[in-house]
Amino acid sequence: MLSLVPSMTTEISNNMPIYIPNKDIFEKFEIAVYLPLYMKLKSKPNPNPHLTHYRDTLLPKLMSGEVKVEI
């Protein structure tokens, strides 16, 4: 296991408790945080129509193999 914390081991991470909030907490989070951010993003116009054009033009070609990307 690779870790950014050198002292963190698999045994330590496997023994850490994970808290999962109940449905009520998730709903409160959605109302307070997620929905306002989502609505803000949806209300913004497309910041760069050229990127949309390139995506719509290139993505089908990439998916079909007509265009290849080499790294």
KOLFI-172064 format. One record per atom (N, C-alpha, C, O, CB): residue number from 1; residue in one letter; y, z, x. Coordinates in steps of 0.05 Angstrom, whole numbers, plus 5000, padded with zeros to 4 digits. Atoms other than C-alpha are relative to their C-alpha. Last residue first. Glycine has a CB too. Example, Ala and Ser with C-alpha at 12.3 -4.5 7.8 and 13.67 -1.06 7.14 Angstrom:
BEGIN
+-----+------+------+------+------+
| pos | code |    y |    z |    x |
+-----+------+------+------+------+
|   2 |    S | 4976 | 4999 | 4984 |
|   2 |    S | 4979 | 5143 | 5273 |
|   2 |    S | 5022 | 5014 | 4985 |
|   2 |    S | 5044 | 5018 | 4995 |
|   2 |    S | 5009 | 4971 | 5009 |
|   1 |    A | 4976 | 5000 | 5018 |
|   1 |    A | 4910 | 5156 | 5246 |
|   1 |    A | 5024 | 5000 | 5018 |
|   1 |    A | 5024 | 5013 | 5039 |
|   1 |    A | 5001 | 5025 | 4980 |
+-----+------+------+------+------+
***
This chain:
BEGIN
+-----+------+------+------+------+
| pos | code |    y |    z |    x |
+-----+------+------+------+------+
|  71 |    I | 4986 | 4977 | 4988 |
|  71 |    I | 5206 | 4500 | 5034 |
|  71 |    I | 4996 | 5000 | 5030 |
|  71 |    I | 5006 | 5017 | 5044 |
|  71 |    I | 4992 | 5027 | 4988 |
|  70 |    E | 5012 | 4991 | 4976 |
|  70 |    E | 5188 | 4435 | 5000 |
|  70 |    E | 5017 | 5022 | 5012 |
|  70 |    E | 5042 | 5020 | 5013 |
|  70 |    E | 4996 | 4977 | 5020 |
|  69 |    V | 4982 | 4984 | 4984 |
|  69 |    V | 5205 | 4421 | 4928 |
|  69 |    V | 4984 | 5010 | 5024 |
|  69 |    V | 4963 | 5023 | 5022 |
|  69 |    V | 5012 | 5024 | 4983 |
|  68 |    K | 5012 | 4977 | 4986 |
|  68 |    K | 5168 | 4366 | 4892 |
|  68 |    K | 5021 | 5014 | 5017 |
|  68 |    K | 5040 | 5001 | 5027 |
|  68 |    K | 4977 | 4990 | 5018 |
|  67 |    V | 4983 | 4991 | 4979 |
|  67 |    V | 5194 | 4319 | 4838 |
|  67 |    V | 4987 | 5024 | 5013 |
|  67 |    V | 4976 | 5041 | 4999 |
|  67 |    V | 5029 | 5008 | 4990 |
|  66 |    E | 4985 | 5023 | 4993 |
|  66 |    E | 5148 | 4279 | 4792 |
|  66 |    E | 5019 | 5006 | 5024 |
|  66 |    E | 5024 | 4989 | 5041 |
|  66 |    E | 5017 | 4989 | 4977 |
|  65 |    G | 5007 | 5007 | 4972 |
|  65 |    G | 5101 | 4338 | 4792 |
|  65 |    G | 5014 | 4975 | 5010 |
|  65 |    G | 5010 | 4966 | 5032 |
|  65 |    G | 4970 | 4995 | 5001 |
|  64 |    S | 5019 | 5023 | 5000 |
|  64 |    S | 5104 | 4343 | 4716 |
|  64 |    S | 4991 | 4992 | 5028 |
|  64 |    S | 4972 | 4977 | 5030 |
|  64 |    S | 5013 | 4977 | 4986 |
|  63 |    M | 5025 | 4992 | 5014 |
|  63 |    M | 5134 | 4413 | 4718 |
|  63 |    M | 4980 | 4978 | 5000 |
|  63 |    M | 4956 | 4983 | 5002 |
|  63 |    M | 5007 | 5008 | 4971 |
|  62 |    L | 5015 | 4981 | 4984 |
|  62 |    L | 5185 | 4394 | 4770 |
|  62 |    L | 4974 | 5007 | 4988 |
|  62 |    L | 4953 | 5008 | 5001 |
|  62 |    L | 5017 | 5025 | 5005 |
|  61 |    K | 5010 | 5015 | 4977 |
|  61 |    K | 5206 | 4332 | 4731 |
|  61 |    K | 4984 | 5018 | 5019 |
|  61 |    K | 4964 | 5009 | 5030 |
|  61 |    K | 5023 | 4986 | 5015 |
|  60 |    P | 5023 | 5016 | 5008 |
|  60 |    P | 5212 | 4373 | 4667 |
|  60 |    P | 4988 | 4984 | 5023 |
|  60 |    P | 4963 | 4980 | 5024 |
|  60 |    P | 5008 | 4981 | 4978 |
|  59 |    L | 5023 | 4984 | 5006 |
|  59 |    L | 5255 | 4424 | 4704 |
|  59 |    L | 4976 | 4984 | 4990 |
|  59 |    L | 4954 | 4988 | 4999 |
|  59 |    L | 5007 | 5021 | 4979 |
|  58 |    L | 5019 | 4996 | 4978 |
|  58 |    L | 5301 | 4374 | 4737 |
|  58 |    L | 4975 | 5015 | 4991 |
|  58 |    L | 4953 | 5009 | 5002 |
|  58 |    L | 5013 | 5014 | 5022 |
|  57 |    T | 5009 | 5025 | 4988 |
|  57 |    T | 5340 | 4345 | 4678 |
|  57 |    T | 4978 | 5005 | 5020 |
|  57 |    T | 4958 | 4989 | 5021 |
|  57 |    T | 5024 | 4987 | 5014 |
|  56 |    D | 5014 | 5016 | 5021 |
|  56 |    D | 5346 | 4407 | 4634 |
|  56 |    D | 4990 | 4974 | 5011 |
|  56 |    D | 4971 | 4962 | 5001 |
|  56 |    D | 5019 | 4995 | 4977 |
|  55 |    R | 5025 | 4987 | 5008 |
|  55 |    R | 5361 | 4451 | 4695 |
|  55 |    R | 4985 | 4982 | 4980 |
|  55 |    R | 4961 | 4978 | 4983 |
|  55 |    R | 5006 | 5027 | 4987 |
|  54 |    Y | 5020 | 5003 | 4978 |
|  54 |    Y | 5411 | 4402 | 4723 |
|  54 |    Y | 4974 | 5013 | 4992 |
|  54 |    Y | 4952 | 5001 | 4998 |
|  54 |    Y | 5011 | 5012 | 5025 |
|  53 |    H | 5008 | 5028 | 4998 |
|  53 |    H | 5447 | 4397 | 4655 |
|  53 |    H | 4979 | 4996 | 5022 |
|  53 |    H | 4958 | 4983 | 5018 |
|  53 |    H | 5025 | 4982 | 5006 |
|  52 |    T | 5017 | 5005 | 5023 |
|  52 |    T | 5448 | 4472 | 4646 |
|  52 |    T | 4990 | 4971 | 5001 |
|  52 |    T | 4966 | 4967 | 4996 |
|  52 |    T | 5015 | 5005 | 4974 |
|  51 |    L | 5026 | 4988 | 4994 |
|  51 |    L | 5475 | 4480 | 4716 |
|  51 |    L | 4981 | 4996 | 4978 |
|  51 |    L | 4957 | 4991 | 4983 |
|  51 |    L | 5004 | 5030 | 5005 |
|  50 |    H | 5014 | 5017 | 4981 |
|  50 |    H | 5530 | 4430 | 4701 |
|  50 |    H | 4973 | 5011 | 5007 |
|  50 |    H | 4953 | 4996 | 5010 |
|  50 |    H | 5017 | 4997 | 5026 |
|  49 |    P | 5016 | 5020 | 5014 |
|  49 |    P | 5549 | 4468 | 4638 |
|  49 |    P | 4985 | 4981 | 5019 |
|  49 |    P | 4965 | 4970 | 5012 |
|  49 |    P | 5018 | 4984 | 4982 |
|  48 |    N | 5000 | 5025 | 4984 |
|  48 |    N | 5571 | 4527 | 4681 |
|  48 |    N | 4982 | 4979 | 4986 |
|  48 |    N | 4958 | 4979 | 4990 |
|  48 |    N | 4990 | 5007 | 5028 |
|  47 |    P | 4981 | 5000 | 4978 |
|  47 |    P | 5591 | 4592 | 4648 |
|  47 |    P | 5001 | 4974 | 5016 |
|  47 |    P | 5022 | 4968 | 5028 |
|  47 |    P | 4995 | 5023 | 5018 |
|  46 |    N | 5015 | 5007 | 4975 |
|  46 |    N | 5556 | 4578 | 4582 |
|  46 |    N | 5019 | 4998 | 5023 |
|  46 |    N | 5038 | 4981 | 5022 |
|  46 |    N | 4984 | 4973 | 4996 |
|  45 |    P | 5007 | 5029 | 4998 |
|  45 |    P | 5600 | 4612 | 4531 |
|  45 |    P | 4984 | 4995 | 5026 |
|  45 |    P | 4985 | 5011 | 5045 |
|  45 |    P | 5025 | 4982 | 4999 |
|  44 |    K | 4986 | 5014 | 4978 |
|  44 |    K | 5596 | 4688 | 4526 |
|  44 |    K | 4992 | 4970 | 5000 |
|  44 |    K | 4968 | 4964 | 4996 |
|  44 |    K | 4993 | 5012 | 5027 |
|  43 |    S | 4974 | 5009 | 5009 |
|  43 |    S | 5576 | 4716 | 4458 |
|  43 |    S | 5015 | 4984 | 5021 |
|  43 |    S | 5035 | 4971 | 5015 |
|  43 |    S | 5017 | 5024 | 4992 |
|  42 |    K | 5002 | 5022 | 5019 |
|  42 |    K | 5502 | 4720 | 4475 |
|  42 |    K | 5027 | 4989 | 4992 |
|  42 |    K | 5029 | 4965 | 4985 |
|  42 |    K | 4985 | 5009 | 4975 |
|  41 |    L | 5010 | 5024 | 4987 |
|  41 |    L | 5515 | 4761 | 4537 |
|  41 |    L | 4999 | 4976 | 4981 |
|  41 |    L | 5006 | 4954 | 4989 |
|  41 |    L | 4973 | 5006 | 5012 |
|  40 |    K | 4979 | 5009 | 4982 |
|  40 |    K | 5558 | 4811 | 4500 |
|  40 |    K | 4992 | 4975 | 5014 |
|  40 |    K | 5008 | 4956 | 5017 |
|  40 |    K | 5007 | 5022 | 5020 |
|  39 |    M | 4980 | 5014 | 5017 |
|  39 |    M | 5507 | 4815 | 4443 |
|  39 |    M | 5023 | 4990 | 5018 |
|  39 |    M | 5034 | 4969 | 5013 |
|  39 |    M | 5011 | 5020 | 4979 |
|  38 |    Y | 5010 | 5026 | 5010 |
|  38 |    Y | 5452 | 4830 | 4493 |
|  38 |    Y | 5021 | 4985 | 4984 |
|  38 |    Y | 5024 | 4961 | 4988 |
|  38 |    Y | 4975 | 5005 | 4982 |
|  37 |    L | 5000 | 5019 | 4978 |
|  37 |    L | 5493 | 4883 | 4528 |
|  37 |    L | 4990 | 4973 | 4992 |
|  37 |    L | 5000 | 4952 | 5000 |
|  37 |    L | 4982 | 5011 | 5022 |
|  36 |    P | 4972 | 5007 | 4991 |
|  36 |    P | 5511 | 4918 | 4463 |
|  36 |    P | 5000 | 4980 | 5023 |
|  36 |    P | 5016 | 4962 | 5023 |
|  36 |    P | 5015 | 5024 | 5007 |
|  35 |    L | 4987 | 5018 | 5019 |
|  35 |    L | 5438 | 4912 | 4439 |
|  35 |    L | 5029 | 4993 | 5007 |
|  35 |    L | 5037 | 4970 | 5005 |
|  35 |    L | 4999 | 5013 | 4972 |
|  34 |    Y | 5010 | 5027 | 5000 |
|  34 |    Y | 5407 | 4941 | 4502 |
|  34 |    Y | 5015 | 4981 | 4981 |
|  34 |    Y | 5024 | 4960 | 4990 |
|  34 |    Y | 4971 | 5000 | 4992 |
|  33 |    V | 4997 | 5014 | 4975 |
|  33 |    V | 5449 | 5003 | 4514 |
|  33 |    V | 4992 | 4970 | 4997 |
|  33 |    V | 5008 | 4952 | 5003 |
|  33 |    V | 4982 | 5012 | 5021 |
|  32 |    A | 4978 | 4992 | 4982 |
|  32 |    A | 5463 | 5047 | 4454 |
|  32 |    A | 5005 | 4982 | 5024 |
|  32 |    A | 5027 | 4978 | 5032 |
|  32 |    A | 4995 | 5028 | 5009 |
|  31 |    I | 4974 | 5001 | 5014 |
|  31 |    I | 5421 | 5014 | 4400 |
|  31 |    I | 5023 | 5006 | 5018 |
|  31 |    I | 5044 | 4992 | 5016 |
|  31 |    I | 5000 | 5021 | 4977 |
|  30 |    E | 4994 | 5028 | 5009 |
|  30 |    E | 5362 | 4997 | 4445 |
|  30 |    E | 5027 | 4999 | 4986 |
|  30 |    E | 5042 | 4980 | 4991 |
|  30 |    E | 4978 | 4991 | 4980 |
|  29 |    F | 4993 | 5016 | 4977 |
|  29 |    F | 5365 | 5065 | 4479 |
|  29 |    F | 5008 | 4971 | 4992 |
|  29 |    F | 5027 | 4960 | 5001 |
|  29 |    F | 4977 | 5000 | 5021 |
|  28 |    K | 4973 | 4991 | 4993 |
|  28 |    K | 5365 | 5101 | 4412 |
|  28 |    K | 5010 | 4984 | 5024 |
|  28 |    K | 5033 | 4977 | 5025 |
|  28 |    K | 5000 | 5030 | 5006 |
|  27 |    E | 4982 | 5011 | 5020 |
|  27 |    E | 5304 | 5059 | 4391 |
|  27 |    E | 5029 | 5008 | 5006 |
|  27 |    E | 5047 | 4992 | 5003 |
|  27 |    E | 4992 | 5009 | 4972 |
|  26 |    F | 4998 | 5029 | 4995 |
|  26 |    F | 5267 | 5075 | 4455 |
|  26 |    F | 5020 | 4987 | 4981 |
|  26 |    F | 5036 | 4971 | 4989 |
|  26 |    F | 4973 | 4987 | 4997 |
|  25 |    I | 4984 | 5003 | 4976 |
|  25 |    I | 5282 | 5149 | 4446 |
|  25 |    I | 5004 | 4971 | 5007 |
|  25 |    I | 5026 | 4962 | 5014 |
|  25 |    I | 4987 | 5015 | 5025 |
|  24 |    D | 4973 | 4993 | 5007 |
|  24 |    D | 5255 | 5148 | 4375 |
|  24 |    D | 5019 | 4996 | 5024 |
|  24 |    D | 5042 | 4986 | 5020 |
|  24 |    D | 5001 | 5029 | 4990 |
|  23 |    K | 4987 | 5022 | 5013 |
|  23 |    K | 5193 | 5111 | 4397 |
|  23 |    K | 5029 | 5005 | 4993 |
|  23 |    K | 5046 | 4988 | 4994 |
|  23 |    K | 4984 | 4993 | 4974 |
|  22 |    N | 5011 | 5007 | 5026 |
|  22 |    N | 5172 | 5165 | 4446 |
|  22 |    N | 5017 | 4978 | 4987 |
|  22 |    N | 5038 | 4970 | 4998 |
|  22 |    N | 5000 | 5025 | 4982 |
|  21 |    P | 4986 | 4989 | 5023 |
|  21 |    P | 5191 | 5164 | 4519 |
|  21 |    P | 4987 | 4992 | 4974 |
|  21 |    P | 4973 | 4972 | 4972 |
|  21 |    P | 5030 | 4991 | 5001 |
|  20 |    I | 4995 | 5022 | 5018 |
|  20 |    I | 5138 | 5151 | 4572 |
|  20 |    I | 5014 | 5011 | 4975 |
|  20 |    I | 5002 | 5027 | 4961 |
|  20 |    I | 4974 | 4984 | 4992 |
|  19 |    Y | 4991 | 4992 | 5027 |
|  19 |    Y | 5139 | 5200 | 4629 |
|  19 |    Y | 5007 | 4976 | 4983 |
|  19 |    Y | 5024 | 4960 | 4991 |
|  19 |    Y | 5024 | 5020 | 5002 |
|  18 |    I | 4984 | 5021 | 5012 |
|  18 |    I | 5099 | 5182 | 4691 |
|  18 |    I | 5006 | 5008 | 4971 |
|  18 |    I | 4988 | 5013 | 4955 |
|  18 |    I | 4985 | 4972 | 5001 |
|  17 |    P | 5001 | 5003 | 5029 |
|  17 |    P | 5073 | 5240 | 4732 |
|  17 |    P | 5018 | 4977 | 4991 |
|  17 |    P | 5039 | 4972 | 5003 |
|  17 |    P | 5009 | 5026 | 4986 |
|  16 |    M | 4974 | 4996 | 5012 |
|  16 |    M | 5064 | 5228 | 4807 |
|  16 |    M | 4998 | 4996 | 4970 |
|  16 |    M | 4986 | 4977 | 4960 |
|  16 |    M | 5021 | 4981 | 5012 |
|  15 |    N | 4998 | 4974 | 5012 |
|  15 |    N | 4992 | 5237 | 4830 |
|  15 |    N | 5027 | 5006 | 4987 |
|  15 |    N | 5032 | 5028 | 4976 |
|  15 |    N | 4994 | 5022 | 5020 |
|  14 |    N | 5020 | 4998 | 5022 |
|  14 |    N | 4979 | 5164 | 4843 |
|  14 |    N | 5002 | 5026 | 4986 |
|  14 |    N | 4994 | 5028 | 4963 |
|  14 |    N | 4972 | 4995 | 5011 |
|  13 |    S | 4990 | 5016 | 5023 |
|  13 |    S | 5044 | 5160 | 4884 |
|  13 |    S | 4981 | 5001 | 4976 |
|  13 |    S | 4990 | 5001 | 4953 |
|  13 |    S | 5004 | 4971 | 5009 |
|  12 |    I | 4976 | 4987 | 5011 |
|  12 |    I | 5023 | 5218 | 4929 |
|  12 |    I | 5009 | 4985 | 4975 |
|  12 |    I | 5015 | 4996 | 4955 |
|  12 |    I | 5023 | 5001 | 5021 |
|  11 |    E | 5008 | 4975 | 5012 |
|  11 |    E | 4952 | 5191 | 4940 |
|  11 |    E | 5024 | 5014 | 4986 |
|  11 |    E | 5022 | 5023 | 4964 |
|  11 |    E | 4987 | 5019 | 5020 |
|  10 |    T | 5013 | 5007 | 5026 |
|  10 |    T | 4978 | 5121 | 4953 |
|  10 |    T | 4993 | 5025 | 4985 |
|  10 |    T | 4996 | 5027 | 4961 |
|  10 |    T | 4975 | 4982 | 5005 |
|   9 |    T | 5028 | 5010 | 4997 |
|   9 |    T | 5023 | 5149 | 5008 |
|   9 |    T | 4990 | 4993 | 4972 |
|   9 |    T | 5002 | 5000 | 4952 |
|   9 |    T | 4982 | 5021 | 5013 |
|   8 |    M | 5013 | 5003 | 5026 |
|   8 |    M | 5098 | 5158 | 5011 |
|   8 |    M | 4972 | 4988 | 5004 |
|   8 |    M | 4970 | 4967 | 5017 |
|   8 |    M | 5017 | 4982 | 4981 |
|   7 |    S | 5017 | 4976 | 5006 |
|   7 |    S | 5121 | 5185 | 5079 |
|   7 |    S | 4985 | 4997 | 4974 |
|   7 |    S | 4968 | 5014 | 4968 |
|   7 |    S | 5017 | 5025 | 5000 |
|   6 |    P | 5022 | 4997 | 4981 |
|   6 |    P | 5146 | 5116 | 5102 |
|   6 |    P | 4981 | 5023 | 4994 |
|   6 |    P | 4957 | 5022 | 4998 |
|   6 |    P | 5010 | 5004 | 5028 |
|   5 |    V | 4998 | 4972 | 4991 |
|   5 |    V | 5188 | 5106 | 5040 |
|   5 |    V | 4976 | 5005 | 5017 |
|   5 |    V | 4954 | 5008 | 5008 |
|   5 |    V | 5001 | 5019 | 4974 |
|   4 |    L | 4975 | 4998 | 4986 |
|   4 |    L | 5197 | 5031 | 5032 |
|   4 |    L | 5006 | 5028 | 5008 |
|   4 |    L | 5025 | 5034 | 5023 |
|   4 |    L | 5023 | 4990 | 4982 |
|   3 |    S | 4980 | 4983 | 5012 |
|   3 |    S | 5124 | 5028 | 5016 |
|   3 |    S | 5025 | 4999 | 5016 |
|   3 |    S | 5025 | 4997 | 5040 |
|   3 |    S | 4990 | 5028 | 4996 |
|   2 |    L | 4975 | 5002 | 4985 |
|   2 |    L | 5067 | 4979 | 5028 |
|   2 |    L | 5022 | 5016 | 4986 |
|   2 |    L | 5024 | 5014 | 4961 |
|   2 |    L | 5009 | 4970 | 5004 |
|   1 |    M | 4976 | 5000 | 5017 |
|   1 |    M | 5000 | 5000 | 5000 |
|   1 |    M | 5025 | 5000 | 5018 |
|   1 |    M | 5028 | 5017 | 5035 |
|   1 |    M | 5000 | 5024 | 4981 |
+-----+------+------+------+------+
***
